[in-house]
């Protein structure tokens, strides 16, 4: 799909006011915009909550020149020496400082790339600012933390209902603009399932809109990954059949996969095994974002569950 056809890009908020954020957080970003000067920042939080959107919106509002680098793909030291150094050291065509947005900065090498960035931030501090977005702030070295304003995109329970309603209205406007008929209860179901991953919610709605309408028929596709066939294999310690299951389900959604084990733990595992199961879910869910082969990571999870946990 070309970027201009991705709803996440076509309908990306252009201002802080249009971003779906808790009021207190929105006020902080708006103050930066009103001042006309954005400090070095680390924006941290789970996937899809709007970190990059906020960074871009702030810079667009102050009409700053900026460069975006996907650190998970181009975060090596050569990129810094070439793209970042060239951009940061050149004269801006606009007033004020230039900015570099390093998206998914937790993929940057903490032993080489991140220390080099520290030096760049000091050398070009008068002409160029840096905004890091990351899912895991603990993977950013302390030297960068100390040079940045750190803002966590965490949603308090008291804000959840209001934010979900705001995003409901946003989705309704998108679907109306795309001339896609929809049922509000179905939209609410999708929001509830993926909240607060706004990007995932929009992508799921766009995927199901291909049929020409959004109705209760898509809810069947939103059910959790079925693990009922895996449990007997785990109980029997049948590795070959588990491997076959994984081979036939390589397109499984990892988030739904782990969530299914968490949600149905009490139905399939003995009570004394559930605490360890939760620890394993957390461990492999975290690893999934960094491993070279996600399938092997999922299979390793199943093997460890098979060895350490007792299924009913």
C-alpha positions in Angstrom: 0.0 0.0 0.0 1.3 3.4 -0.9 1.6 5.8 2.0 -1.0 8.2 0.5 -3.6 5.3 0.8 -2.8 4.5 4.4 -5.4 6.1 6.6 -2.8 6.4 9.4 -0.9 8.8 7.1 -3.9 10.5 5.3 -5.6 11.3 8.6 -2.6 11.8 10.8 -3.2 14.8 13.1 -1.3 18.0 12.0 -1.6 19.8 15.3 -1.4 19.0 19.0 -5.0 20.0 19.4 -6.1 17.3 17.0 -4.0 14.6 18.7 -5.9 12.1 21.0 -4.1 12.6 24.3 -4.9 13.1 28.0 -5.5 16.7 28.8 -2.5 17.1 31.0 -0.2 15.7 28.4 -1.7 17.8 25.6 -1.1 21.0 27.7 2.6 20.2 28.0 3.1 19.8 24.3 1.0 22.8 23.5 3.2 25.0 25.8 6.3 23.8 23.8 4.5 24.8 20.6 3.4 28.2 21.9 7.0 28.9 23.0 8.2 28.2 19.5 11.1 26.1 20.7 10.9 22.4 21.2 13.5 20.9 23.6 15.4 17.7 23.1 12.9 15.0 24.0 12.4 11.3 24.7 8.8 10.3 24.0 8.2 6.8 25.4 5.2 4.5 25.5 3.7 1.4 23.9 3.3 1.1 20.1 0.7 3.2 18.3 -0.1 5.7 21.0 1.0 8.7 18.9 4.6 9.4 19.9 5.8 10.1 16.3 2.5 11.9 15.5 3.0 14.3 18.4 6.7 14.9 17.4 5.7 15.7 13.9 2.7 17.8 14.9 4.8 20.0 17.2 7.4 20.6 14.5 4.8 21.3 11.8 3.1 23.8 14.1 6.3 25.8 14.6 7.2 25.4 10.9 10.5 23.8 11.7 12.7 21.9 9.2 13.1 18.2 10.3 14.4 14.8 9.4 12.8 11.5 10.4 15.0 8.4 10.7 13.5 5.0 11.4 16.2 3.8 13.9 15.0 0.1 13.7 16.0 0.1 10.0 18.6 2.8 9.6 20.0 3.3 13.1 23.6 2.3 12.4 26.6 4.5 13.0 27.0 5.2 9.3 23.6 6.7 9.1 24.5 9.1 11.9 27.8 10.1 10.2 26.1 10.7 6.9 22.4 11.6 7.1 22.3 13.1 10.6 25.6 14.9 10.5 24.9 16.4 7.0 21.4 17.5 8.1 22.5 18.9 11.5 25.5 20.8 10.2 23.8 22.5 7.2 22.0 25.8 7.3 18.2 25.7 7.7 16.0 27.2 5.1 13.5 28.1 7.8 13.8 30.2 10.9 14.8 28.6 14.2 16.4 25.3 15.0 16.2 22.2 12.8 15.2 18.8 14.3 16.0 15.1 13.9 13.3 12.7 14.9 14.8 9.3 15.7 11.8 6.9 15.6 12.1 3.6 17.5 15.3 4.8 19.1 15.4 1.9 21.5 16.9 -0.1 18.5 20.0 2.1 18.5 23.2 0.4 19.6 23.8 1.6 23.2 27.6 1.0 22.8 28.3 2.9 19.6 25.4 4.8 18.1 23.8 6.3 21.2 27.1 7.6 22.6 27.8 9.2 19.2 24.4 10.9 19.4 25.3 12.4 22.7 28.3 14.2 21.1 26.1 15.4 18.1 23.5 16.8 20.5 26.2 18.9 22.2 28.0 19.9 19.1 24.9 21.1 17.2 22.8 22.2 20.2 22.4 25.7 18.9 21.1 24.8 15.5 19.6 21.3 15.8 17.3 19.5 18.3 16.7 15.8 18.7 13.4 14.0 19.5 13.6 10.2 20.3 10.6 8.0 20.3 10.8 4.6 21.9 8.7 1.8 23.4 11.3 0.9 26.1 13.0 3.9 27.7 15.4 1.7 29.6 17.1 0.9 26.4 18.1 4.5 26.0 21.4 5.2 27.8 21.5 7.6 30.8 23.6 10.1 28.9 20.8 10.7 26.5 18.2 10.8 29.2 20.0 13.5 31.0 20.0 15.7 27.9 16.3 15.3 27.1 12.9 16.0 28.5 11.4 12.6 29.0 7.6 12.2 28.6 5.8 8.9 29.1 2.7 8.2 27.1 0.8 6.4 29.8 -3.0 6.5 30.0 -4.5 6.6 33.5 -7.7 4.7 34.1 -9.6 8.0 34.7 -8.7 9.1 31.1 -9.5 5.9 29.2 -13.2 6.4 28.6 -12.8 10.0 27.4 -9.9 9.1 25.1 -11.8 6.1 23.7 -14.8 8.4 23.0 -12.6 10.9 21.3 -11.1 8.3 19.1 -14.6 6.9 18.3 -15.5 10.3 16.9 -12.2 10.4 14.9 -12.9 7.0 13.4 -16.5 8.0 12.5 -15.2 11.1 10.6 -12.6 8.9 8.8 -15.3 6.4 7.7 -17.7 9.1 6.7 -14.9 10.8 4.6 -14.2 7.4 2.9 -18.0 6.8 2.4 -17.8 3.5 4.4 -21.1 2.6 6.2 -20.5 1.4 9.7 -22.1 0.2 12.9 -21.0 2.2 16.0 -21.0 -0.9 18.3 -18.5 -2.6 16.0 -16.2 0.4 16.0 -16.5 0.4 19.8 -15.5 -3.3 19.9 -12.4 -2.6 17.8 -11.4 0.3 20.0 -11.9 -1.8 23.2 -9.8 -4.6 21.8 -6.7 -2.6 20.7 -6.9 0.5 23.0 -4.7 2.6 23.2 -2.9 1.5 20.0 -4.5 4.1 17.8 -2.4 3.1 14.8 -3.5 -0.6 15.1 -7.1 0.5 15.4 -7.1 2.5 12.2 -5.2 -0.2 10.3 -7.7 -2.8 11.4 -10.7 -0.6 10.4 -9.1 0.1 7.0 -8.5 -3.6 6.5 -12.1 -4.5 7.1 -13.4 -1.6 5.1 -12.3 -3.3 1.9 -15.6 -5.2 2.1 -17.4 -1.8 1.6 -18.9 -1.7 5.1 -18.1 -2.1 8.8 -20.6 -4.3 10.5 -20.9 -7.1 13.0 -19.6 -9.6 10.5 -16.0 -8.5 11.2 -16.3 -9.3 14.9 -15.8 -13.0 14.1 -12.3 -12.0 12.8 -11.5 -10.2 16.0 -11.7 -13.2 18.3 -8.6 -14.2 20.2 -6.2 -16.7 18.8 -7.5 -20.2 19.7 -5.1 -22.1 21.9 -7.4 -25.0 22.5 -5.5 -27.2 20.0 -2.2 -26.3 21.6 -3.0 -27.2 25.2 -3.3 -31.0 24.7 0.1 -30.9 22.9 1.6 -28.9 25.7 0.2 -31.3 28.3 1.5 -34.3 26.3 4.8 -32.6 25.8 4.4 -33.3 22.1 7.0 -31.1 20.5 6.7 -32.4 16.9 3.0 -31.6 16.8 3.6 -28.2 18.4 6.1 -27.5 15.7 3.6 -28.5 13.1 1.0 -26.2 14.6 3.5 -23.3 14.5 4.4 -24.2 10.9 0.8 -24.0 9.9 0.2 -20.8 11.8 3.1 -18.6 10.8 0.8 -15.7 10.2 -0.5 -15.7 13.8 -0.7 -12.3 15.5 1.9 -12.4 18.2 0.0 -9.9 20.4 -3.2 -11.9 20.3 -1.2 -15.1 20.8 0.3 -14.0 24.1 -2.9 -12.3 25.2 -4.8 -15.5 24.6 -2.6 -17.5 27.0 -3.0 -14.7 29.5 -6.8 -14.4 29.2 -7.5 -18.2 29.3 -4.7 -19.2 31.7 -7.2 -20.3 34.4 -9.1 -22.5 32.0 -6.1 -24.4 30.7 -3.4 -24.4 33.4 -3.2 -25.5 37.0 -3.4 -22.6 39.5 0.1 -23.2 40.8 1.5 -22.8 37.2 -0.3 -19.6 36.3 2.2 -17.2 38.0 5.1 -18.7 36.1 3.1 -18.6 32.9 2.5 -14.9 33.3 6.2 -14.3 33.8 6.9 -16.3 30.6 4.3 -14.3 28.7 5.9 -11.1 29.8 9.4 -12.3 28.9 8.6 -13.5 25.4 6.3 -10.7 24.6 9.1 -8.2 25.3 11.6 -10.3 23.3 9.3 -10.4 20.3 10.0 -6.8 19.4 13.7 -7.4 19.1 14.3 -11.0 17.9 15.6 -11.8 14.4 13.0 -14.6 13.8 9.6 -14.1 15.6 8.5 -17.6 14.8 11.4 -19.1 16.7 10.6 -16.8 19.6 7.0 -18.0 19.7 8.2 -21.6 19.5 10.6 -21.0 22.3 7.8 -19.7 24.4 5.7 -22.8 23.8 8.6 -25.1 24.6 9.3 -23.3 27.9 5.6 -23.4 28.8 5.6 -27.1 28.0 8.6 -27.8 30.2 7.7 -25.5 33.2 3.9 -25.3 33.3 1.3 -28.0 34.0 -1.7 -27.9 31.8 -5.1 -29.1 33.0 
